[in-house]
Amino acid sequence: MTGVKIDGIEVAKSIKVKVAEIVNDLKSKGISPCLATVLVGDNPASATYVRNKHKAWKKLEF
């Protein structure tokens, strides 16, 4: 069995492009999508994860 090399950066780019298409389609229909998260507890790793998700959303510039 041979391995398959996956380029994570390229995969991430393609996901961002698809998300942008979906968001723009929704906006054209008068729907303003947003990101909502729920953080339970005081786990620093979870807080970092949520913070990074919000940063990523803002970078998409919607």
DSSP file (Angstrom, degrees, kcal/mol; ACC not computed):
  #  RESIDUE AA STRUCTURE BP1 BP2  ACC     N-H-->O    O-->H-N    N-H-->O    O-->H-N    TCO  KAPPA ALPHA  PHI   PSI    X-CA   Y-CA   Z-CA
    1    1 A M              0   0    0      0, 0.0     2,-0.3     0, 0.0     0, 0.0   0.000 360.0 360.0 360.0 128.7    0.0    0.0    0.0
    2    2 A T        -     0   0    0      1,-0.1     2,-0.1     0, 0.0     0, 0.0  -0.728 360.0-119.5-101.1 150.6    1.4    3.4   -1.0
    3    3 A G        -     0   0    0     -2,-0.3     2,-0.5     1,-0.0    -1,-0.1  -0.439  15.9-136.1 -83.6 159.8    0.8    6.6    0.8
    4    4 A V        -     0   0    0     -2,-0.1     2,-0.5     2,-0.0    -1,-0.0  -0.975  14.6-136.7-118.0 124.9   -0.8    9.7   -0.7
    5    5 A K        -     0   0    0     -2,-0.5     2,-0.5     2,-0.0     0, 0.0  -0.683  18.8-162.4 -82.9 127.8    0.8   13.0   -0.1
    6    6 A I        -     0   0    0     -2,-0.5     2,-1.1     4,-0.0     3,-0.1  -0.947  14.1-141.6-113.4 127.8   -1.8   15.7    0.7
    7    7 A D     >  -     0   0    0     -2,-0.5     4,-2.3     1,-0.2     3,-0.2  -0.763  14.7-168.3 -88.8 100.0   -0.9   19.4    0.5
    8    8 A G  H  > S+     0   0    0     -2,-1.1     4,-2.6     1,-0.2    -1,-0.2   0.828  83.6  55.6 -60.1 -35.2   -2.7   20.9    3.5
    9    9 A I  H  > S+     0   0    0      2,-0.2     4,-2.2     1,-0.2    -1,-0.2   0.920 109.8  45.6 -65.9 -43.0   -2.1   24.4    2.3
   10   10 A E  H  > S+     0   0    0      2,-0.2     4,-2.3    -3,-0.2    -2,-0.2   0.890 112.3  51.3 -67.1 -39.1   -3.8   23.8   -1.0
   11   11 A V  H  X S+     0   0    0     -4,-2.3     4,-2.1     2,-0.2    -2,-0.2   0.934 110.4  49.3 -62.1 -45.4   -6.7   21.9    0.6
   12   12 A A  H  X S+     0   0    0     -4,-2.6     4,-2.5     1,-0.2    -2,-0.2   0.902 109.7  51.9 -60.9 -41.9   -7.2   24.9    3.0
   13   13 A K  H  X S+     0   0    0     -4,-2.2     4,-2.2     1,-0.2    -1,-0.2   0.918 109.6  48.7 -60.9 -43.8   -7.1   27.3    0.0
   14   14 A S  H  X S+     0   0    0     -4,-2.3     4,-2.1     1,-0.2    -1,-0.2   0.869 110.7  50.8 -67.1 -35.0   -9.8   25.3   -1.9
   15   15 A I  H  X S+     0   0    0     -4,-2.1     4,-2.7     2,-0.2    -1,-0.2   0.922 109.6  50.4 -66.0 -43.2  -12.0   25.2    1.2
   16   16 A K  H  X S+     0   0    0     -4,-2.5     4,-2.4     1,-0.2    -2,-0.2   0.889 109.6  51.0 -62.5 -39.2  -11.7   28.9    1.7
   17   17 A V  H  X S+     0   0    0     -4,-2.2     4,-2.1     2,-0.2    -1,-0.2   0.927 111.7  47.2 -63.1 -44.5  -12.6   29.5   -1.9
   18   18 A K  H  X S+     0   0    0     -4,-2.1     4,-2.3     2,-0.2    -2,-0.2   0.914 111.9  49.8 -64.5 -42.9  -15.7   27.3   -1.6
   19   19 A V  H  X S+     0   0    0     -4,-2.7     4,-2.9     1,-0.2     5,-0.2   0.914 109.4  52.5 -61.7 -42.3  -16.7   29.0    1.7
   20   20 A A  H  X S+     0   0    0     -4,-2.4     4,-2.7     1,-0.2    -1,-0.2   0.903 108.8  50.1 -60.3 -41.6  -16.4   32.4    0.0
   21   21 A E  H  X S+     0   0    0     -4,-2.1     4,-2.1     2,-0.2    -1,-0.2   0.924 112.6  46.4 -62.0 -44.9  -18.6   31.2   -2.9
   22   22 A I  H  X S+     0   0    0     -4,-2.3     4,-2.4     2,-0.2    -2,-0.2   0.927 113.9  47.9 -64.5 -45.3  -21.3   30.0   -0.4
   23   23 A V  H  X S+     0   0    0     -4,-2.9     4,-2.8     1,-0.2    -2,-0.2   0.921 112.0  49.2 -63.4 -44.5  -21.1   33.2    1.7
   24   24 A N  H  X S+     0   0    0     -4,-2.7     4,-2.0    -5,-0.2    -1,-0.2   0.879 110.4  51.5 -63.8 -37.0  -21.3   35.4   -1.4
   25   25 A D  H  X S+     0   0    0     -4,-2.1     4,-0.7    -5,-0.2    -1,-0.2   0.925 111.5  47.0 -63.6 -44.8  -24.3   33.4   -2.6
   26   26 A L  H ><>S+     0   0    0     -4,-2.4     5,-2.5     1,-0.2     3,-1.0   0.917 110.7  52.1 -63.0 -42.8  -26.1   33.8    0.7
   27   27 A K  H ><5S+     0   0    0     -4,-2.8     3,-1.9     1,-0.3    -1,-0.2   0.872 103.3  57.8 -62.0 -36.9  -25.3   37.5    0.8
   28   28 A S  H 3<5S+     0   0    0     -4,-2.0    -1,-0.3     1,-0.3    -2,-0.2   0.721 106.1  51.3 -66.2 -18.9  -26.8   38.0   -2.6
   29   29 A K  T <<5S-     0   0    0     -3,-1.0    -1,-0.3    -4,-0.7    -2,-0.2   0.275 126.4-101.5 -98.6   8.5  -30.0   36.5   -1.2
   30   30 A G  T < 5S+     0   0    0     -3,-1.9     2,-0.5     1,-0.3    -3,-0.2   0.637  82.0 129.9  83.5  14.2  -30.0   39.0    1.7
   31   31 A I      < -     0   0    0     -5,-2.5    -1,-0.3    -6,-0.1    -2,-0.2  -0.897  44.2-157.0-105.7 127.4  -28.6   36.5    4.3
   32   32 A S        -     0   0    0     -2,-0.5    -9,-0.0    -3,-0.1     2,-0.0  -0.842  13.6-154.7-105.4  98.3  -25.6   37.6    6.4
   33   33 A P        +     0   0    0      0, 0.0     2,-0.3     0, 0.0    29,-0.0  -0.334  16.5 178.6 -69.6 152.7  -23.8   34.5    7.6
   34   34 A C        -     0   0    0      2,-0.0     2,-0.5    -2,-0.0    -2,-0.0  -0.925  29.5-110.2-145.5 170.2  -21.7   34.8   10.8
   35   35 A L        -     0   0    0     -2,-0.3     2,-0.4    19,-0.1    19,-0.0  -0.925  31.4-177.7-107.6 126.0  -19.6   32.5   13.0
   36   36 A A        -     0   0    0     -2,-0.5     2,-0.3     2,-0.0    -2,-0.0  -0.981   3.2-177.9-122.7 136.4  -20.9   31.7   16.4
   37   37 A T        -     0   0    0     -2,-0.4     2,-0.5     2,-0.0    -2,-0.0  -0.937  17.2-149.5-131.4 155.0  -19.0   29.6   18.9
   38   38 A V        -     0   0    0     -2,-0.3     2,-0.6     2,-0.0    -2,-0.0  -0.994  10.7-164.6-124.8 124.4  -19.6   28.2   22.4
   39   39 A L        -     0   0    0     -2,-0.5     2,-0.5    11,-0.0    -2,-0.0  -0.946   5.5-168.7-112.8 120.3  -16.7   27.8   24.8
   40   40 A V        -     0   0    0     -2,-0.6     3,-0.4     3,-0.0     2,-0.1  -0.928  51.8  -5.1-112.1 128.1  -17.4   25.6   27.8
   41   41 A G  S    S-     0   0    0     -2,-0.5    -2,-0.0     1,-0.2     0, 0.0  -0.312  88.8 -73.7  88.6-173.2  -14.9   25.5   30.7
   42   42 A D        +     0   0    0     -2,-0.1    -1,-0.2     4,-0.0     3,-0.1  -0.091  67.7 145.5-117.5  32.2  -11.5   27.0   31.1
   43   43 A N     >  -     0   0    0     -3,-0.4     4,-2.1     1,-0.2     3,-0.3  -0.618  38.8-153.7 -75.6 116.0   -9.4   24.8   28.9
   44   44 A P  H  > S+     0   0    0      0, 0.0     4,-2.3     0, 0.0    -1,-0.2   0.852  94.1  55.1 -59.6 -35.3   -6.7   27.1   27.3
   45   45 A A  H  > S+     0   0    0      2,-0.2     4,-2.2     1,-0.2     5,-0.1   0.900 108.3  48.5 -65.0 -39.6   -6.4   24.8   24.3
   46   46 A S  H  > S+     0   0    0     -3,-0.3     4,-2.5     2,-0.2    -1,-0.2   0.900 110.1  51.7 -66.0 -40.5  -10.1   25.1   23.6
   47   47 A A  H  X S+     0   0    0     -4,-2.1     4,-2.5     1,-0.2    -2,-0.2   0.902 110.4  48.9 -62.9 -40.8   -9.9   28.9   24.0
   48   48 A T  H  X S+     0   0    0     -4,-2.3     4,-2.6     2,-0.2    -2,-0.2   0.913 110.0  51.8 -64.1 -43.1   -7.0   29.0   21.5
   49   49 A Y  H  X S+     0   0    0     -4,-2.2     4,-1.9     2,-0.2    -2,-0.2   0.935 112.6  44.7 -58.4 -48.5   -9.0   26.9   19.1
   50   50 A V  H  X S+     0   0    0     -4,-2.5     4,-2.1     1,-0.2    -2,-0.2   0.917 112.3  51.8 -64.4 -43.8  -12.0   29.1   19.2
   51   51 A R  H  X S+     0   0    0     -4,-2.5     4,-2.2     1,-0.2    -1,-0.2   0.908 109.8  49.9 -59.3 -42.7   -9.8   32.3   18.9
   52   52 A N  H  X S+     0   0    0     -4,-2.6     4,-2.4     2,-0.2    -1,-0.2   0.852 107.3  54.2 -66.6 -34.4   -8.2   30.9   15.8
   53   53 A K  H  X S+     0   0    0     -4,-1.9     4,-2.1     2,-0.2    -1,-0.2   0.915 109.9  47.3 -64.4 -42.1  -11.5   30.0   14.2
   54   54 A H  H  X S+     0   0    0     -4,-2.1     4,-2.3     2,-0.2    -2,-0.2   0.887 111.3  51.0 -67.1 -38.5  -12.6   33.6   14.7
   55   55 A K  H  X S+     0   0    0     -4,-2.2     4,-2.1     2,-0.2    -2,-0.2   0.920 110.1  50.0 -62.3 -43.6   -9.3   34.9   13.3
   56   56 A A  H  X S+     0   0    0     -4,-2.4     4,-0.9     1,-0.2    -2,-0.2   0.900 109.7  50.9 -62.5 -40.7   -9.8   32.7   10.3
   57   57 A W  H >< S+     0   0    0     -4,-2.1     3,-0.7     1,-0.2     5,-0.5   0.921 110.3  49.2 -62.9 -44.3  -13.3   33.9    9.7
   58   58 A K  H >< S+     0   0    0     -4,-2.3     3,-1.7     1,-0.2    -1,-0.2   0.859 104.6  59.2 -64.8 -34.9  -12.2   37.6    9.9
   59   59 A K  H 3< S+     0   0    0     -4,-2.1    -1,-0.2     1,-0.3    -2,-0.2   0.756  92.6  66.9 -65.9 -23.4   -9.4   36.9    7.4
   60   60 A L  T << S-     0   0    0     -4,-0.9    -1,-0.3    -3,-0.7    -2,-0.2   0.637 100.8-141.2 -72.7 -11.7  -12.0   35.8    4.9
   61   61 A E    <         0   0    0     -3,-1.7    -3,-0.1    -4,-0.3    -2,-0.1   0.918 360.0 360.0  55.4  56.1  -13.1   39.4    4.9
   62   62 A F              0   0    0     -5,-0.5    -1,-0.1    -4,-0.1    -4,-0.1   0.421 360.0 360.0 -97.4 360.0  -16.8   39.0    4.7
